[in-house]
Amino acid sequence: MSAINDTKFSSTVFLLTGIPGLEEVHLWISIPFCLMYVISLVGNSFLLSIIKTDTSLHEPMYIFLFMLAITDIGLSIATMPTILGIYLFNSREICLNACFAQLFFIHFLQCTESSLLLLMAFDRYIAICDPLRYTSILTLPRVTKMGLLCVLRGVAIILPLPLLLKQFHYCRASVLSHSYCLNQDVMKTACSDITVNSIYGLIAKLLTMGLDSLLIFLSYVMILKTVLSILSPTECRKALNTCVSHLCAVLIFYTPEIGLSVIHRFVKGSSPLLSILLGYMSILLPPLMNPVVYSVKSKHLRARVIRVFIK
């Protein structure tokens, strides 16, 4: 009997989860999700169009923002089919390969976004702490290479995750706790020993979001030190104002993602609803809010947006 219970078998599908206890109102819940996806796609596409067509915005800060908008569109597209599939059509099943592909793109795009936020912090650091060398340090070819390095870094660090997961056997009741596939969620359903995958996932998280957030924090320490040495309160305020939109983007991105990672790995017996809400925030908030934040807080970008609507 024990041998039968210990038998390992490979499941052909995973079952995704919406919001437990609210299955009867999933159709109504789909309405805000649809609105968020439409706003995210339209807002980021509009941002891409403005930056691409307006040559005065072909500066390092806006090129990094252009890359960030592409990443946000990709993140929305990667999660939209399964989330809307659950709430609109009650479609919970996802096959193994589709799940592995989705978790790769989600983690890869989040890793790339984290890298881009670090580059944007570096851009602000150079602009405030060494403005005379700004144009010589952040040339357009160098900015392009930096963006390419972000993509290569994401692929190199994230690609082993689905490859490791493919080696596992999965139990018949492979029910995931989110409406999309995440590495830390999928590996818990494995019947195999997941020690290697768990350690690598933690190392990958520390080498990407952990390291990036630390370097962003250090860059703002240096920025604050430089700004406080400025005697004029007006100049001090003006310098800090250029960082507000980036700081908002950093907080929107890192806060739910770090909270979700801590809950998955270290907190036992936490509320499933908290994990689900943090998961939706980490996936939906950055693509939704980044275009709004930058359009409102960036003076030059705001002027271009207003000009488009006036025309």
C-alpha positions in Angstrom: 0.0 0.0 0.0 2.9 2.4 0.8 4.4 1.6 -2.6 1.2 2.6 -4.3 1.0 5.9 -2.3 4.6 6.8 -3.2 4.1 6.2 -6.9 5.0 9.2 -9.0 3.1 10.1 -12.1 3.3 13.0 -14.5 0.2 15.1 -14.9 -0.7 16.4 -18.3 -2.2 19.7 -17.0 -2.0 22.2 -14.2 -5.2 23.7 -12.7 -5.1 27.5 -12.3 -6.9 29.3 -9.5 -9.0 32.5 -9.5 -10.2 34.1 -6.3 -11.4 31.3 -3.9 -15.0 31.6 -2.8 -15.9 34.1 -5.5 -16.4 31.6 -8.4 -20.0 32.7 -8.9 -19.1 36.3 -9.6 -16.0 35.6 -11.8 -17.8 37.3 -14.8 -18.2 40.5 -12.8 -14.6 40.3 -11.6 -13.4 40.0 -15.2 -14.6 43.6 -15.9 -11.9 45.4 -13.9 -9.3 42.9 -15.2 -10.3 43.7 -18.8 -10.2 47.4 -18.2 -6.7 47.2 -16.6 -5.4 45.2 -19.6 -6.9 47.6 -22.1 -5.5 50.6 -20.2 -2.1 49.0 -19.9 -1.8 48.1 -23.6 -3.2 51.4 -24.9 -1.2 53.5 -22.4 2.1 51.8 -23.1 1.5 51.7 -26.9 0.7 55.4 -26.8 3.9 56.0 -24.9 5.9 54.0 -27.5 4.3 56.0 -30.3 5.1 59.4 -28.8 8.7 58.6 -27.9 9.4 57.0 -31.4 7.9 59.8 -33.4 9.2 62.8 -31.4 12.9 63.2 -32.0 13.2 65.6 -29.1 12.5 62.6 -26.8 15.4 60.5 -28.2 17.4 60.9 -25.0 18.7 58.2 -22.7 15.9 58.6 -20.1 13.1 58.3 -22.6 14.8 55.5 -24.5 15.0 53.5 -21.2 11.3 54.4 -20.8 10.6 53.1 -24.3 12.3 49.8 -23.4 10.3 49.7 -20.1 7.0 50.1 -22.0 7.9 47.2 -24.4 8.6 45.1 -21.3 5.2 46.0 -19.7 3.3 45.2 -22.9 5.0 41.8 -23.0 4.1 41.2 -19.3 0.5 42.0 -20.0 0.4 39.7 -23.0 2.0 36.9 -21.2 -0.6 36.8 -18.4 -3.7 38.0 -20.2 -4.8 34.6 -21.7 -4.9 32.6 -18.5 -6.3 35.4 -16.2 -9.1 36.4 -18.6 -9.6 32.7 -19.5 -10.5 31.9 -15.9 -12.8 34.8 -15.2 -14.5 35.0 -18.6 -14.7 31.3 -19.6 -13.9 29.4 -16.4 -11.0 27.8 -18.3 -8.6 26.6 -15.6 -6.5 24.0 -17.3 -3.1 24.7 -18.8 -0.7 22.0 -20.2 2.8 21.5 -18.9 4.7 23.1 -21.8 2.4 26.1 -22.0 2.8 26.6 -18.2 6.6 26.4 -18.4 6.6 28.8 -21.3 4.4 31.3 -19.4 6.5 31.2 -16.3 9.6 31.7 -18.3 8.2 34.8 -20.0 6.8 36.2 -16.7 10.1 35.8 -14.8 12.2 36.9 -17.8 10.2 40.1 -18.3 10.2 40.9 -14.6 13.9 40.4 -14.5 14.3 42.6 -17.5 12.1 45.3 -16.0 14.2 45.2 -12.8 17.3 45.7 -14.9 15.8 48.6 -16.7 14.8 50.3 -13.5 18.4 50.0 -12.4 19.6 51.6 -15.6 17.1 54.4 -15.1 18.4 54.9 -11.6 22.0 55.1 -13.1 20.7 57.6 -15.7 19.3 59.8 -12.8 22.6 59.4 -10.9 24.7 60.6 -13.8 22.3 63.4 -14.7 22.4 64.8 -11.1 25.8 63.9 -9.8 27.9 64.3 -13.0 25.8 66.4 -15.4 28.7 67.7 -17.5 29.6 64.1 -18.6 26.0 63.0 -19.0 26.0 63.1 -22.9 29.5 61.6 -23.2 28.7 58.6 -20.8 25.1 57.8 -21.9 25.5 57.9 -25.7 22.7 56.3 -27.8 24.8 53.3 -28.9 25.8 52.7 -25.3 22.2 52.9 -24.2 21.2 50.4 -26.8 23.9 48.0 -25.7 22.9 48.4 -22.1 19.3 47.5 -23.0 20.5 44.4 -24.9 22.6 43.3 -21.9 19.4 43.5 -19.8 17.7 41.1 -22.2 20.6 38.7 -22.3 21.0 38.8 -18.5 17.3 37.9 -18.1 17.5 34.9 -20.6 20.7 33.6 -19.0 19.3 33.7 -15.4 15.7 32.6 -16.0 16.1 30.0 -18.8 17.3 27.3 -16.3 14.1 27.5 -14.3 11.7 25.8 -16.8 14.5 23.4 -17.8 14.8 22.3 -14.2 11.0 22.0 -13.8 10.8 19.8 -16.9 12.9 17.1 -15.1 10.3 16.7 -12.3 7.3 14.4 -11.9 4.1 16.1 -10.9 1.3 14.8 -8.7 -2.2 14.3 -10.0 -3.6 17.2 -8.0 -1.4 19.9 -9.6 -3.5 22.9 -8.5 -1.7 26.2 -8.6 -2.5 29.1 -6.3 -2.5 31.8 -9.0 -4.2 32.5 -12.3 -0.9 32.1 -14.1 2.3 30.0 -13.7 5.1 31.0 -11.4 8.3 29.0 -10.7 7.9 29.0 -6.9 4.2 27.9 -7.3 4.8 25.2 -9.9 7.7 23.5 -8.1 5.6 22.9 -5.0 3.4 20.6 -6.9 6.3 18.3 -7.9 6.6 14.8 -6.4 10.4 15.0 -6.9 13.0 16.6 -4.7 12.9 20.3 -5.4 15.9 21.3 -3.3 18.1 22.3 -6.3 15.3 24.2 -8.0 14.4 26.0 -4.8 18.0 27.0 -4.1 18.5 28.2 -7.7 15.3 30.1 -7.7 16.3 31.9 -4.5 19.8 32.7 -6.0 18.2 34.0 -9.2 15.9 36.2 -7.2 18.8 37.6 -5.2 21.0 38.1 -8.3 18.3 40.0 -10.1 15.7 41.9 -8.0 17.7 41.7 -4.8 20.9 43.1 -6.3 19.1 45.6 -8.5 17.1 47.0 -5.6 20.2 47.3 -3.5 22.1 49.2 -6.3 19.0 51.4 -6.9 19.0 52.2 -3.1 22.7 53.1 -3.2 22.3 55.3 -6.3 19.6 57.3 -4.5 21.8 57.6 -1.4 24.5 59.2 -3.7 21.8 61.3 -5.4 20.5 62.6 -2.1 24.0 63.3 -0.8 24.6 65.4 -4.0 21.3 67.2 -3.8 21.7 68.1 -0.2 25.0 69.8 -1.0 23.1 72.2 -3.4 22.7 75.5 -1.6 19.6 76.7 -3.5 16.3 75.1 -2.3 14.8 75.7 -5.8 17.6 73.8 -7.5 17.4 71.0 -4.9 13.7 70.7 -5.4 14.1 70.7 -9.2 16.7 67.9 -9.1 14.6 65.7 -6.8 11.5 66.3 -8.9 13.2 64.5 -11.9 13.5 61.4 -9.8 9.9 61.2 -8.5 8.4 59.2 -11.5 11.3 56.7 -11.3 10.9 56.3 -7.5 7.2 55.6 -8.0 7.9 53.0 -10.7 10.4 51.3 -8.4 8.0 51.2 -5.5 5.1 49.9 -7.7 7.4 47.1 -9.1 9.4 45.9 -6.1 6.9 46.2 -3.2 4.4 43.5 -4.2 7.1 41.3 -5.9 9.3 41.1 -2.8 6.3 40.5 -0.6 5.1 37.7 -2.8 8.5 36.1 -2.9 8.8 36.2 0.9 5.4 34.7 1.4 6.1 31.8 -1.1 9.4 30.9 0.4 9.4 31.8 4.1 5.9 32.3 5.4 3.9 29.2 6.3 0.1 29.3 6.9 -0.4 32.8 5.5 -3.8 33.8 4.0 -4.1 32.5 0.4 -6.0 35.7 -0.5 -3.0 37.8 0.5 -0.8 35.8 -1.8 -3.3 36.1 -4.6 -3.7 39.9 -4.3 0.0 40.5 -4.1 0.4 38.3 -7.2 -2.1 40.3 -9.2 -0.5 43.6 -8.0 3.0 42.4 -9.1 1.7 41.5 -12.5 -0.9 44.1 -13.3 0.2 47.3 -11.5 3.5 48.1 -13.2 2.1 47.9 -16.8 -1.0 49.9 -15.7 0.7 52.6 -13.6 4.1 53.3 -15.3 2.6 55.1 -18.4 0.4 57.2 -16.0 3.2 58.1 -13.6 5.6 59.1 -16.3 3.0 61.0 -18.4 2.0 63.0 -15.3 5.4 63.6 -13.7 7.7 64.0 -16.7 7.3 67.6 -17.9 8.5 67.1 -21.5 6.5 63.9 -21.9 3.4 65.5 -20.4 3.7 68.4 -22.9 3.9 66.0 -25.8 0.9 64.1 -24.6 -1.1 67.3 -24.2 -0.1 68.4 -27.6 -1.4 65.1 -29.1 -4.8 65.5 -27.5 -5.1 69.1 -28.4 -4.5 68.3 -32.0 
